[in-house]
Amino acid sequence: MTPRPRERGARGAPGRPRSRRPAVLALTLALAVTGATTGCDAAKETAGDIVSSATAAVASAAQQKMDEIKDGVNASGDVKAGPTSVDGDRTIATITATNPKDRTADYTVMVIFRDGGGNLLDTVVLTIDGVGAGTSKSGTARSNRTLGGATTAEIAQALRH
């Protein structure tokens, strides 16, 4: 006598009765709806993580540029950041170096852009060359990317060389 073939369920899988198909479909639909809701939150979190990682990478690259300056003297007191504004799709700030010494100097300045909550948005390095003895000279710090909302610029580090 030949054994009787097993009943085939959904998608032809042996051993699964067809009566489970509606329950499986309902469970799948419930998971999909839940996943769609939490998926948006996860996507926002992932996007935030990517921006944070990119911002940290830019800050690290800026610090490397500062570290390349040989014979630089801390000149944070010589440099001031003005208010920020928007130029095209970038945020800018006027940076002014005032040379208190008796000979011409160059300044390399690390500028940090922050949002209204104090969060780091971007970091740039600006060079202001040929600041005469006892005079001031300005340059423009321009963000690497589009920054949204109210921003401020601050001097993170300044070297006179």
ROROBA-600902 format. One line per field, with one value per atom (N, C-alpha, C, O, CB): x, y, z; residue number from 0. Coordinates in nm, 4 decimals, m for minus. Glycine has a CB too. Layout:
REM ROROBA-600902
east = c(X	...)
north = c(Y	...)
up = c(Z	...)
n = c(NUM	...)
REM end
This chain:
REM ROROBA-600902
east = c(0.0835	0.0000	0.0899	0.1882	m0.0961	0.0569	0.1368	0.0888	m0.0305	0.1271	0.1899	0.1487	0.0774	0.1061	0.2705	m0.0110	m0.0880	m0.0042	0.0623	m0.2165	m0.0052	0.0736	0.0208	m0.0986	0.0713	0.1188	0.0801	0.0029	0.0195	0.2049	m0.0802	m0.1561	m0.0598	0.0237	m0.2716	m0.0700	0.0167	m0.0519	m0.1706	0.0505	0.0271	m0.0273	0.0109	0.0250	0.0223	0.0274	0.0615	0.1927	0.2878	0.0684	0.1986	0.3177	0.3676	0.4838	0.4289	0.2805	0.3140	0.4041	0.4590	0.3779	0.4219	0.5084	0.4352	0.3208	0.5511	0.5013	0.4337	0.4162	0.5008	0.5118	0.3086	0.2862	0.2238	0.1956	0.4123	0.2013	0.1378	m0.0048	m0.0266	0.2176	m0.0983	m0.2366	m0.2718	m0.2194	m0.3330	m0.3588	m0.3990	m0.4690	m0.4717	m0.4892	m0.5236	m0.5984	m0.5088	m0.5609	m0.6690	m0.3774	m0.2862	m0.2563	m0.2092	m0.1560	m0.2823	m0.2463	m0.3054	m0.2310	m0.2913	m0.4327	m0.4862	m0.4167	m0.3919	m0.6374	m0.3854	m0.3189	m0.1785	m0.1351	m0.3130	m0.1077	0.0276	0.0221	0.1046	0.0952	m0.0746	m0.0890	m0.1210	m0.0668	m0.1982	m0.2067	m0.2414	m0.1194	m0.0961	m0.3567	m0.0418	0.0784	0.1810	0.2429	0.1389	0.1987	0.2917	0.2497	0.3333	0.3008	0.1206	0.0696	0.0914	0.1322	m0.0797	0.0651	0.0862	0.2330	0.2645	0.0385	0.3226	0.4661	0.5090	0.5925	0.5476	0.4518	0.4878	0.4440	0.5184	0.4252	0.3243	0.2757	0.3621	0.4022	0.1270	0.3906	0.4761	0.6152	0.6750	0.4833	0.6665	0.7999	0.8047	0.9061	0.8422	0.6962	0.6938	0.6973	0.7632	0.5693	0.6265	0.6255	0.7621	0.8171	0.5182	0.8171	0.9480	1.0586	1.1679	0.9730	1.0322	1.1322	1.1644	1.2793	1.0845	1.0639	1.0876	1.1792	1.2725	0.9548	1.1514	1.2363	1.3778	1.4754	1.1780	1.3880	1.5199	1.5940	1.7152	1.5071	1.5214	1.5850	1.6349	1.7442	1.4873	1.5539	1.5970	1.7204	1.8139	1.4830	1.7200	1.8341	1.9584	2.0672	1.8027	1.9436	2.0558	2.1093	2.2306	2.0140	2.0205	2.0633	2.1385	2.2404	1.9417	2.0889	2.1569	2.2950	2.3899	2.0742	2.3063	2.4360	2.5337	2.6522	2.4190	2.4848	2.5708	2.6207	2.7389	2.4949	2.5315	2.5714	2.6721	2.7713	2.4478	2.6469	2.7398	2.8762	2.9786	2.6849	2.8786	3.0057	3.0786	3.2000	2.9823	3.0053	3.0668	3.1199	3.2283	2.9660	3.0443	3.0872	3.2131	3.3046	2.9760	3.2180	3.3367	3.4569	3.5687	3.3105	3.4351	3.5442	3.5989	3.7201	3.4966	3.5098	3.5525	3.6317	3.7341	3.4302	3.5845	3.6555	3.7937	3.8902	3.5749	3.8031	3.9320	4.0276	4.1459	3.9122	3.9766	4.0589	4.1049	4.2180	3.9804	4.0173	4.0538	4.1657	4.2598	3.9303	4.1547	4.2589	4.3918	4.4974	4.2172	4.3874	4.5105	4.5765	4.6987	4.4806	4.4956	4.5503	4.6174	4.7246	4.4389	4.5547	4.6127	4.7439	4.8397	4.5133	4.7471	4.8671	4.9849	5.1003	4.8363	4.9556	5.0626	5.1393	5.2480	5.0039	5.0840	5.1492	5.2684	5.2531	5.0487	5.3860	5.5084	5.5407	5.5190	5.6279	5.5912	5.6305	5.5135	5.5328	5.7385	5.3931	5.2771	5.2648	5.2954	5.1488	5.2200	5.2011	5.0518	4.9814	5.2803	5.0033	4.8619	4.8242	4.8830	4.8304	4.7277	4.6851	4.5340	4.4753	4.7325	4.4713	4.3254	4.2765	4.1678	4.2780	4.3548	4.3162	4.3244	4.2669	4.4009	4.3963	4.4119	4.2994	4.2894	4.5433	4.2146	4.1182	3.9751	3.9477	4.1484	3.8861	3.7445	3.6566	3.6873	3.7080	3.5467	3.4479	3.3299	3.2788	3.4010	3.2870	3.1690	3.0435	3.0508	3.1789	2.9291	2.8026	2.7985	2.8694	2.6823	2.7158	2.7014	2.5932	2.5036	2.6687	2.6039	2.5013	2.5041	2.5878	2.5248	2.4127	2.4040	2.4480	2.4055	2.2597	2.5344	2.5811	2.5550	2.6290	2.7338	2.4508	2.4112	2.3580	2.2615	2.5309	2.4210	2.3771	2.4715	2.4614	2.3650	2.5618	2.6606	2.6434	2.5925	2.8024	2.6865	2.6900	2.8299	2.9291	2.6519	2.8371	2.9669	2.9772	2.8768	2.9883	3.1019	3.1288	3.2582	3.3526	3.1381	3.2622	3.3847	3.4729	3.4291	3.3534	3.5964	3.6946	3.8004	3.8568	3.7587	3.8268	3.9227	4.0404	4.0228	3.8543	4.1603	4.2838	4.3487	4.3649	4.3821	4.3854	4.4544	4.5933	4.6079	4.3755	4.6953	4.8334	4.8958	4.9222	4.9165	4.9190	4.9759	5.1298	5.1909	4.9327	5.1903	5.3360	5.3936	5.3202	5.3804	5.5264	5.5933	5.6401	5.7209	5.7118	5.5910	5.6203	5.4989	5.4120	5.7439	5.4927	5.3814	5.3727	5.4746	5.3970	5.2499	5.2292	5.1129	5.0256	5.2036	5.1143	5.0036	4.9268	4.9843	5.0542	4.7972	4.7126	4.6420	4.5905	4.6095	4.6406	4.5609	4.4604	4.4970	4.6500	4.3321	4.2247	4.1278	4.0830	4.1496	4.0961	3.9923	3.8632	3.8564	4.0319	3.7606	3.6312	3.5279	3.5204	3.5883	3.4489	3.3427	3.2080	3.1849	3.3535	3.1196	2.9813	2.8946	2.9042	2.9320	2.8101	2.7204	2.5765	2.5507	2.7609	2.4825	2.3415	2.2992	2.3803	2.2526	2.1723	2.1213	2.1327	2.1363	1.9795	2.1384	2.1519	2.2960	2.3227	2.0814	2.3892	2.5313	2.5919	2.7078	2.5499	2.5161	2.5662	2.6605	2.6361	2.4496	2.7662	2.8636	2.8004	2.7482	2.9901	2.8058	2.7512	2.8608	2.8484	2.6609	2.9684	3.0733	3.1993	3.1932	3.0275	3.3123	3.4410	3.5172	3.5227	3.5223	3.5764	3.6570	3.7876	3.7973	3.5797	3.8873	4.0155	4.0328	4.0136	4.1353	4.0692	4.0849	4.2256	4.2761	3.9779	4.2891	4.4194	4.4036	4.3458	4.5253	4.4558	4.4587	4.6063	4.6771	4.3827	4.6506	4.7926	4.8246	4.7412	4.8320	4.9487	5.0029	4.9345	4.9054	4.9993	4.9079	4.8488	4.9638	5.0516	4.7684	4.9611	5.0685	5.0809	4.9851	5.0472	5.2001	5.2259	5.1298	5.1180	5.3726	5.0612	4.9697	4.8433	4.7725	5.0395	4.8122	4.6913	4.5994	4.6346	4.7293	4.4829	4.3849	4.3575	4.3710	4.2533	4.3193	4.2812	4.1742	4.1784	4.4055	4.0784	3.9671	3.9679	4.0243	3.8347	3.9044	3.8816	3.7435	3.6813	3.9917	3.6961	3.5624	3.5715	3.6302	3.4787	3.5128	3.4995	3.3690	3.2635	3.5022	3.3764	3.2600	3.2378	3.3301	3.2807	3.1145	3.0837	3.1070	3.0994	2.9384	3.1353	3.1590	3.0306	3.0329	3.2328	2.9182	2.7900	2.6803	2.7066	2.7612	2.5603	2.4461	2.4134	2.3990	2.3231	2.4018	2.3660	2.2290	2.2056	2.4724	2.1397	2.0050	1.9888	2.0595	1.9055	1.8974	1.8649	1.9659	2.0589	1.8525	1.9446	2.0340	2.1682	2.1732	1.9707	2.2750	2.4079	2.4952	2.4691	2.4726	2.5978	2.6998	2.8349	2.8512	2.6919	2.9320	3.0697	3.1551	3.1378	3.1229	3.2463	3.3376	3.4786	3.4968	3.2894	3.5757	3.7150	3.7509	3.7457	3.8111	3.7867	3.8267	3.9771	4.0225	3.7903	4.0527	4.1971	4.2493	4.1973	4.2632	4.3513	4.4146	4.5651	4.6123	4.3574	4.6385	4.7848	4.8394	4.7956	4.8429	4.9362	5.0074	5.1424	5.2113	5.0238	5.1783	5.3064	5.3660	5.4733	5.2879)
north = c(m0.1153	0.0000	0.1241	0.1298	m0.0016	0.2207	0.3430	0.4417	0.4579	0.4054	0.5076	0.6076	0.7242	0.7604	0.6587	0.7775	0.8883	1.0160	1.0420	0.9055	1.0968	1.2195	1.3159	1.3232	1.2863	1.3909	1.4890	1.6020	1.6322	1.5445	1.6616	1.7750	1.8917	1.9193	1.8143	1.9581	2.0717	2.1994	2.2211	2.0785	2.2840	2.4097	2.5240	2.5071	2.4372	2.6410	2.7616	2.7433	2.6888	2.8822	2.7884	2.7828	2.6401	2.6178	2.8667	2.5473	2.4099	2.3451	2.2383	2.4025	2.4038	2.3465	2.2323	2.2473	2.4531	2.1177	2.0046	2.0273	2.0895	1.8752	1.9777	1.9789	2.1059	2.1114	1.9556	2.2061	2.3302	2.3335	2.3428	2.4580	2.3264	2.3313	2.4705	2.5702	2.2896	2.4770	2.6026	2.6942	2.8153	2.5764	2.6442	2.7267	2.8278	2.9245	2.6383	2.8095	2.9039	3.0247	3.1273	2.8337	3.0136	3.1219	3.2566	3.3546	3.0873	3.2683	3.3988	3.4521	3.5722	3.3881	3.3640	3.4076	3.4584	3.5596	3.2924	3.3873	3.4286	3.5626	3.6507	3.3202	3.5769	3.7031	3.8175	3.9270	3.6914	3.7946	3.8990	3.9373	4.0554	3.8521	3.8378	3.8640	3.9407	4.0351	3.7325	3.9009	3.9699	4.1142	4.2044	3.8979	4.1366	4.2720	4.3546	4.4704	4.2689	4.2972	4.3691	4.4059	4.5177	4.2843	4.3132	4.3417	4.4480	4.5331	4.2140	4.4425	4.5413	4.6806	4.7770	4.5050	4.6926	4.8221	4.8718	4.9882	4.8133	4.7851	4.8220	4.8575	4.9549	4.7079	4.7789	4.8060	4.9373	5.0071	4.6942	4.9714	5.0982	5.2149	5.3157	5.1073	5.2016	5.3095	5.3236	5.4336	5.2847	5.2139	5.2222	5.2364	5.2826	5.0985	5.1977	5.2130	5.3590	5.3931	5.1475	5.4462	5.5902	5.6415	5.7175	5.6687	5.5988	5.6409	5.5877	5.6583	5.5930	5.4640	5.4047	5.4764	5.4963	5.2555	5.5152	5.5870	5.7229	5.7655	5.6036	5.7920	5.9217	5.9047	5.9845	5.9881	5.8006	5.7753	5.7427	5.7916	5.6598	5.6614	5.6262	5.7494	5.7680	5.5197	5.8331	5.9564	6.0457	6.1050	6.0320	6.0553	6.1350	6.0805	6.1567	6.1400	5.9472	5.8839	5.9119	5.9346	5.7329	5.9105	5.9368	6.0805	6.1059	5.9098	6.1749	6.3156	6.3347	6.4055	6.4069	6.2718	6.2828	6.2274	6.2868	6.2100	6.1146	6.0545	6.1442	6.1623	5.9159	6.2000	6.2891	6.4148	6.4623	6.3263	6.4692	6.5889	6.5607	6.6429	6.6396	6.4445	6.4066	6.3881	6.4248	6.2776	6.3320	6.3135	6.4477	6.4644	6.2306	6.5428	6.6760	6.7443	6.8074	6.7625	6.7316	6.7913	6.7296	6.7995	6.7738	6.6003	6.5317	6.5794	6.6017	6.3797	6.5947	6.6438	6.7871	6.8233	6.6369	6.8681	7.0063	7.0073	7.0860	7.0852	6.9201	6.9136	6.8688	6.9175	6.8179	6.7769	6.7344	6.8517	6.8662	6.6216	6.9354	7.0545	7.1465	7.2009	7.1309	7.1636	7.2495	7.1901	7.2628	7.2683	7.0589	6.9916	7.0013	6.9850	6.8457	7.0279	7.0405	7.1722	7.1852	7.0278	7.2691	7.4004	7.3855	7.3475	7.5096	7.4156	7.4087	7.5481	7.6473	7.3517	7.5558	7.6811	7.7772	7.8988	7.7475	7.7235	7.8086	7.8398	7.7561	7.7417	7.9601	8.0046	8.0234	8.0751	8.1367	7.9817	7.9980	8.1455	8.2315	7.9447	8.1729	8.3112	8.3258	8.4118	8.3580	8.2431	8.2483	8.3858	8.4275	8.1443	8.4570	8.5902	8.6953	8.8033	8.6316	8.6642	8.7584	8.7498	8.8345	8.7341	8.6475	8.6168	8.6201	8.5686	8.4789	8.6803	8.6905	8.6426	8.6641	8.8361	8.5772	8.5334	8.6284	8.6632	8.3877	8.6700	8.7550	8.6700	8.5474	8.8458	8.7340	8.6600	8.5801	8.6110	8.7571	8.4788	8.3965	8.4530	8.5249	8.2513	8.4186	8.4512	8.3411	8.2511	8.5932	8.3491	8.2474	8.3089	8.4185	8.1899	8.2362	8.2767	8.1598	8.0614	8.3172	8.1703	8.0575	7.9465	7.9664	8.0066	7.8292	7.7170	7.6907	7.5864	7.5920	7.7822	7.7661	7.8718	7.9810	7.7728	7.8373	7.9324	7.9916	7.9200	7.8646	8.1221	8.1887	8.2744	8.3114	8.2752	8.3049	8.3971	8.4701	8.4106	8.3220	8.5980	8.6755	8.6542	8.6713	8.8281	8.6168	8.5925	8.7014	8.7229	8.4481	8.7694	8.8804	8.8491	8.8169	9.0123	8.8592	8.8408	8.9771	9.0537	8.7422	9.0065	9.1310	9.0943	9.0278	9.2149	9.1380	9.1020	9.2034	9.3175	9.0941	9.1620	9.2547	9.2623	9.3405	9.2131	9.1833	9.1767	9.2858	9.3598	9.0395	9.2939	9.3997	9.3528	9.4203	9.4525	9.2397	9.1942	9.1229	9.0775	9.1006	9.1129	9.0501	8.9018	8.8347	9.0670	8.8522	8.7116	8.6540	8.7264	8.6960	8.5227	8.4485	8.3816	8.3465	8.3429	8.3644	8.2988	8.1801	8.1894	8.3982	8.0691	7.9540	7.9324	7.9191	7.8252	7.9293	7.9323	7.8164	7.7936	8.0677	7.7434	7.6402	7.7021	7.7485	7.5115	7.7021	7.7624	7.6507	7.5621	7.8688	7.6574	7.5594	7.6286	7.7368	7.4940	7.5646	7.6114	7.5247	7.4020	7.6045	7.5891	7.5182	7.5622	7.6723	7.5437	7.4729	7.5103	7.5811	7.5998	7.3856	7.6204	7.6932	7.6167	7.6772	7.7296	7.4839	7.4005	7.3733	7.3011	7.2703	7.4315	7.4108	7.2875	7.2553	7.4020	7.2179	7.0971	7.1321	7.2262	7.0120	7.0570	7.0758	7.0402	6.9302	6.9900	7.1355	7.1120	7.0939	7.0105	7.2268	7.1720	7.1686	7.2329	7.3102	7.2417	7.2006	7.2577	7.2906	7.2096	7.1608	7.4099	7.4503	7.5113	7.5596	7.5510	7.5081	7.5723	7.6847	7.6662	7.4697	7.8005	7.9209	7.9744	7.9748	8.0281	8.0195	8.0839	8.2304	8.2640	8.0136	8.3160	8.4600	8.4968	8.5031	8.5451	8.5205	8.5471	8.6957	8.7817	8.4934	8.7223	8.8575	8.9621	9.0710	8.9002	8.9318	9.0316	9.1192	9.0731	8.9642	9.2436	9.3362	9.3611	9.3438	9.4664	9.4018	9.4324	9.5403	9.6466	9.4775	9.5114	9.6083	9.6335	9.7302	9.7352	9.5498	9.5700	9.4481	9.3451	9.5982	9.4623	9.3535	9.3179	9.4005	9.3929	9.1952	9.1478	9.0411	8.9644	9.0914	9.0365	8.9421	8.8400	8.8625	9.0167	8.7289	8.6236	8.5659	8.5943	8.5125	8.4859	8.4272	8.2773	8.2051	8.4574	8.2312	8.0872	8.0436	8.1016	8.0533	7.9413	7.8923	7.7458	7.6647	7.9093	7.7126	7.5746	7.4801	7.5199	7.5633	7.3554	7.2519	7.2021	7.1442	7.1355	7.2246	7.1748	7.2711	7.3676	7.0314	7.2464	7.3286	7.3035	7.1890	7.2985	7.4106	7.3999	7.4626	7.5748	7.4685	7.3926	7.4441	7.5148	7.4848	7.3329	7.6071	7.6743	7.7798	7.8122	7.5746	7.8323	7.9354	7.8726	7.7674	8.0046	7.9370	7.8858	7.9966	8.1153	7.8268	7.9554	8.0472	7.9940	7.8746	8.0643	8.0840	8.0459	8.0792	8.1830	8.1197	7.9896	8.0162	7.9704	7.8817	7.9448	8.0319	7.9967	7.8787	7.8896	8.1197	7.7675	7.6501	7.6558	7.6179	7.5191	7.7038	7.7115	7.8126	7.8228	7.5729	7.8873	7.9832	7.9807	7.9839	8.1285	7.9749	7.9748	8.0909	8.1165	7.8413	8.1614	8.2677	8.2082	8.1473	8.4006	8.2273	8.1710	8.2599	8.2301	8.0292)
up = c(0.0000	0.0000	0.0000	0.0739	0.1208	m0.0809	m0.0909	0.0147	0.0406	m0.2338	0.0749	0.1734	0.1052	m0.0088	0.2526	0.1759	0.1253	0.1282	0.2285	0.2064	0.0216	0.0227	0.1291	0.1578	m0.1160	0.1870	0.2891	0.2233	0.1051	0.3640	0.3028	0.2521	0.2304	0.3166	0.3502	0.1205	0.0906	0.1366	0.1123	m0.0612	0.2043	0.2552	0.1634	0.0423	0.3981	0.2240	0.1500	0.0780	0.1339	0.2427	m0.0455	m0.1311	m0.1525	m0.1864	m0.0707	m0.1328	m0.1625	m0.0596	m0.0868	m0.2946	0.0558	0.1583	0.2249	0.2679	0.2626	0.2336	0.2959	0.4459	0.5102	0.2707	0.4997	0.6422	0.6974	0.8172	0.7094	0.6176	0.6656	0.6134	0.4926	0.6191	0.7000	0.6525	0.6022	0.6518	0.7638	0.5059	0.4461	0.5462	0.5242	0.3282	0.6508	0.7446	0.8171	0.8726	0.8458	0.8187	0.8837	0.7948	0.8438	0.9209	0.6694	0.5775	0.6175	0.6182	0.4381	0.6505	0.6916	0.8178	0.8286	0.7163	0.9122	1.0352	1.0048	1.0597	1.1374	0.9170	0.8787	0.8049	0.8289	0.7900	0.7159	0.6441	0.7399	0.7250	0.5376	0.8363	0.9327	1.0166	1.0424	1.0241	1.0589	1.1369	1.0536	1.1027	1.1881	0.9296	0.8404	0.8193	0.8219	0.7061	0.7984	0.7803	0.9068	0.8983	0.7433	1.0226	1.1488	1.1664	1.2072	1.2680	1.1360	1.1465	1.0463	1.0769	1.1249	0.9274	0.8260	0.8685	0.8501	0.6910	0.9250	0.9703	1.0861	1.0882	1.0126	1.1814	1.2940	1.2444	1.2902	1.3970	1.1512	1.0957	1.0214	1.0243	1.0031	0.9549	0.8812	0.9776	0.9519	0.7914	1.0884	1.1864	1.2515	1.2572	1.2929	1.3003	1.3659	1.2629	1.2956	1.4534	1.1397	1.0346	1.0090	0.9809	0.9065	1.0184	1.0009	1.1100	1.0839	1.0018	1.2342	1.3453	1.3271	1.3524	1.4792	1.2834	1.2622	1.1503	1.1586	1.2299	1.0455	0.9350	0.9811	0.9437	0.8179	1.0635	1.1172	1.2051	1.1983	1.1978	1.2873	1.3756	1.2932	1.3236	1.4738	1.1904	1.1041	1.0326	1.0232	1.0023	0.9825	0.9155	1.0132	0.9778	0.8564	1.1352	1.2369	1.2678	1.2860	1.3636	1.2739	1.2987	1.1854	1.2096	1.3168	1.0625	0.9465	0.9504	0.9269	0.8140	0.9799	0.9880	1.1012	1.0846	1.0094	1.2162	1.3287	1.2924	1.3263	1.4510	1.2241	1.1827	1.0836	1.0933	1.1208	0.9888	0.8900	0.9568	0.9228	0.7802	1.0517	1.1235	1.2034	1.2070	1.2159	1.2678	1.3447	1.2527	1.2889	1.4244	1.1350	1.0392	0.9914	0.9780	0.9195	0.9658	0.9225	1.0338	1.0077	0.8823	1.1575	1.2710	1.2867	1.3176	1.4005	1.2656	1.2744	1.1647	1.1904	1.2648	1.0438	0.9326	0.9592	0.9270	0.7995	1.0180	1.0506	1.1549	1.1451	1.1025	1.2542	1.3569	1.2966	1.3368	1.4700	1.2008	1.1327	1.0612	1.0647	1.0321	0.9964	0.9291	1.0300	1.0036	0.8535	1.1449	1.2487	1.2998	1.3261	1.3657	1.3134	1.3634	1.2662	1.3060	1.3914	1.1390	1.0386	1.0490	0.9926	0.8993	1.1203	1.1337	1.2277	1.3438	1.1874	1.1767	1.2571	1.3094	1.2398	1.1738	1.4286	1.4917	1.5093	1.5131	1.4107	1.5201	1.5445	1.6928	1.7778	1.4931	1.7226	1.8599	1.8829	1.7961	1.8888	1.9994	2.0310	2.0185	2.0841	2.1737	1.9356	1.9114	1.9214	1.8557	1.7741	2.0024	2.0154	2.0581	2.0182	2.1151	2.1387	2.1820	2.0730	2.0861	2.2957	1.9645	1.8527	1.7505	1.6617	1.7835	1.7625	1.6567	1.7110	1.8194	1.5947	1.6356	1.6729	1.5579	1.4407	1.7115	1.5945	1.4949	1.4969	1.6033	1.5221	1.3792	1.3678	1.3607	1.3689	1.2445	1.3457	1.3338	1.2034	1.1076	1.3403	1.2023	1.0826	0.9919	1.0360	1.1203	0.8645	0.7656	0.6611	0.6662	0.7007	0.5674	0.4628	0.3310	0.2944	0.4516	0.2601	0.1283	0.0342	0.0348	0.1300	m0.0460	m0.1309	m0.0417	0.0321	m0.2179	m0.0485	0.0343	0.1515	0.2160	m0.0504	0.1795	0.2870	0.3952	0.3703	0.2303	0.5146	0.6248	0.6292	0.6156	0.7614	0.6482	0.6525	0.7784	0.8394	0.5261	0.8155	0.9255	0.8933	0.8414	1.0636	0.9240	0.9056	1.0282	1.1420	0.8840	1.0029	1.1086	1.0972	0.9899	1.0975	1.2069	1.2061	1.2980	1.4155	1.2496	1.2421	1.3188	1.3391	1.2441	1.2463	1.4621	1.4950	1.5447	1.6473	1.6022	1.4713	1.5016	1.5989	1.5610	1.3716	1.7232	1.8213	1.8152	1.8881	1.9610	1.7306	1.7245	1.6345	1.5691	1.6749	1.6328	1.5558	1.4182	1.3544	1.6336	1.3726	1.2364	1.1786	1.2531	1.2348	1.0486	0.9786	1.0159	1.0322	0.8256	1.0289	1.0638	0.9843	0.9363	1.2151	0.9721	0.9131	1.0264	1.1295	0.8083	1.0066	1.1060	1.0419	0.9305	1.1656	1.1138	1.0744	1.1864	1.3032	1.0490	1.1487	1.2477	1.2237	1.1113	1.2426	1.3314	1.3246	1.3766	1.4905	1.4077	1.2912	1.3241	1.3347	1.2497	1.2165	1.4411	1.4623	1.4446	1.4984	1.6037	1.3682	1.3542	1.4450	1.4426	1.2035	1.5249	1.6168	1.5930	1.5444	1.7643	1.6284	1.6192	1.7475	1.8382	1.5936	1.7547	1.8704	2.0002	2.1074	1.8480	1.9929	2.1125	2.1511	2.2471	2.0917	2.0758	2.1058	2.0417	2.0679	2.2523	1.9585	1.8932	1.7786	1.7030	1.8415	1.7670	1.6589	1.5252	1.5071	1.6832	1.4308	1.2974	1.1934	1.1037	1.2570	1.2052	1.1030	1.1598	1.2554	0.9724	1.1006	1.1384	1.0120	0.9194	1.2289	1.0074	0.8921	0.9409	1.0537	0.8024	0.8539	0.8821	0.7811	0.6609	0.8752	0.8320	0.7516	0.7725	0.8848	0.7885	0.6651	0.6759	0.6383	0.5350	0.5851	0.7237	0.6966	0.6871	0.7877	0.8095	0.5657	0.5395	0.5474	0.5190	0.4023	0.5871	0.5778	0.6610	0.6116	0.4407	0.7873	0.8756	0.9264	0.9994	0.9954	0.8868	0.9211	1.0706	1.1459	0.8509	1.1124	1.2533	1.3014	1.2403	1.2739	1.4118	1.4703	1.3909	1.4190	1.4886	1.2922	1.2108	1.2186	1.2761	1.0637	1.1604	1.1544	1.0093	0.9190	1.2266	0.9900	0.8567	0.8757	0.9719	0.7765	0.7834	0.7945	0.6816	0.5746	0.7951	0.7089	0.6105	0.6355	0.7378	0.6182	0.5430	0.5548	0.5764	0.4958	0.4300	0.6857	0.7113	0.6470	0.6730	0.8669	0.5630	0.4874	0.5236	0.5166	0.3318	0.5623	0.6002	0.4828	0.3666	0.6494	0.5150	0.4138	0.3499	0.2413	0.4751	0.4178	0.3686	0.4109	0.4826	0.4216	0.3681	0.4061	0.5528	0.5955	0.3159	0.6288	0.7698	0.7886	0.7438	0.8613	0.8532	0.8728	1.0054	1.1016	0.8628	1.0107	1.1350	1.1756	1.1018	1.2432	1.2951	1.3492	1.3854	1.4491	1.4737	1.3451	1.3746	1.4327	1.4133	1.2482	1.5033	1.5526	1.5105	1.4850	1.7073	1.5035	1.4722	1.5941	1.6579	1.3429	1.6245	1.7356	1.6979	1.6146	1.8653	1.7602	1.7346	1.8256	1.9482	1.7591	1.7644	1.8419	1.8707	1.9786	1.7661	1.7726	1.7856	1.6853	1.5742	1.7644	1.7237	1.6315	1.6550	1.7687	1.6514	1.5454	1.5523	1.4719	1.3598	1.5006	1.5306	1.4588	1.4198	1.5016	1.5473	1.2933	1.2456	1.1406	1.0882	1.1895)
n = c(0	0	0	0	0	1	1	1	1	1	2	2	2	2	2	3	3	3	3	3	4	4	4	4	4	5	5	5	5	5	6	6	6	6	6	7	7	7	7	7	8	8	8	8	8	9	9	9	9	9	10	10	10	10	10	11	11	11	11	11	12	12	12	12	12	13	13	13	13	13	14	14	14	14	14	15	15	15	15	15	16	16	16	16	16	17	17	17	17	17	18	18	18	18	18	19	19	19	19	19	20	20	20	20	20	21	21	21	21	21	22	22	22	22	22	23	23	23	23	23	24	24	24	24	24	25	25	25	25	25	26	26	26	26	26	27	27	27	27	27	28	28	28	28	28	29	29	29	29	29	30	30	30	30	30	31	31	31	31	31	32	32	32	32	32	33	33	33	33	33	34	34	34	34	34	35	35	35	35	35	36	36	36	36	36	37	37	37	37	37	38	38	38	38	38	39	39	39	39	39	40	40	40	40	40	41	41	41	41	41	42	42	42	42	42	43	43	43	43	43	44	44	44	44	44	45	45	45	45	45	46	46	46	46	46	47	47	47	47	47	48	48	48	48	48	49	49	49	49	49	50	50	50	50	50	51	51	51	51	51	52	52	52	52	52	53	53	53	53	53	54	54	54	54	54	55	55	55	55	55	56	56	56	56	56	57	57	57	57	57	58	58	58	58	58	59	59	59	59	59	60	60	60	60	60	61	61	61	61	61	62	62	62	62	62	63	63	63	63	63	64	64	64	64	64	65	65	65	65	65	66	66	66	66	66	67	67	67	67	67	68	68	68	68	68	69	69	69	69	69	70	70	70	70	70	71	71	71	71	71	72	72	72	72	72	73	73	73	73	73	74	74	74	74	74	75	75	75	75	75	76	76	76	76	76	77	77	77	77	77	78	78	78	78	78	79	79	79	79	79	80	80	80	80	80	81	81	81	81	81	82	82	82	82	82	83	83	83	83	83	84	84	84	84	84	85	85	85	85	85	86	86	86	86	86	87	87	87	87	87	88	88	88	88	88	89	89	89	89	89	90	90	90	90	90	91	91	91	91	91	92	92	92	92	92	93	93	93	93	93	94	94	94	94	94	95	95	95	95	95	96	96	96	96	96	97	97	97	97	97	98	98	98	98	98	99	99	99	99	99	100	100	100	100	100	101	101	101	101	101	102	102	102	102	102	103	103	103	103	103	104	104	104	104	104	105	105	105	105	105	106	106	106	106	106	107	107	107	107	107	108	108	108	108	108	109	109	109	109	109	110	110	110	110	110	111	111	111	111	111	112	112	112	112	112	113	113	113	113	113	114	114	114	114	114	115	115	115	115	115	116	116	116	116	116	117	117	117	117	117	118	118	118	118	118	119	119	119	119	119	120	120	120	120	120	121	121	121	121	121	122	122	122	122	122	123	123	123	123	123	124	124	124	124	124	125	125	125	125	125	126	126	126	126	126	127	127	127	127	127	128	128	128	128	128	129	129	129	129	129	130	130	130	130	130	131	131	131	131	131	132	132	132	132	132	133	133	133	133	133	134	134	134	134	134	135	135	135	135	135	136	136	136	136	136	137	137	137	137	137	138	138	138	138	138	139	139	139	139	139	140	140	140	140	140	141	141	141	141	141	142	142	142	142	142	143	143	143	143	143	144	144	144	144	144	145	145	145	145	145	146	146	146	146	146	147	147	147	147	147	148	148	148	148	148	149	149	149	149	149	150	150	150	150	150	151	151	151	151	151	152	152	152	152	152	153	153	153	153	153	154	154	154	154	154	155	155	155	155	155	156	156	156	156	156	157	157	157	157	157	158	158	158	158	158	159	159	159	159	159	160	160	160	160	160)
REM end
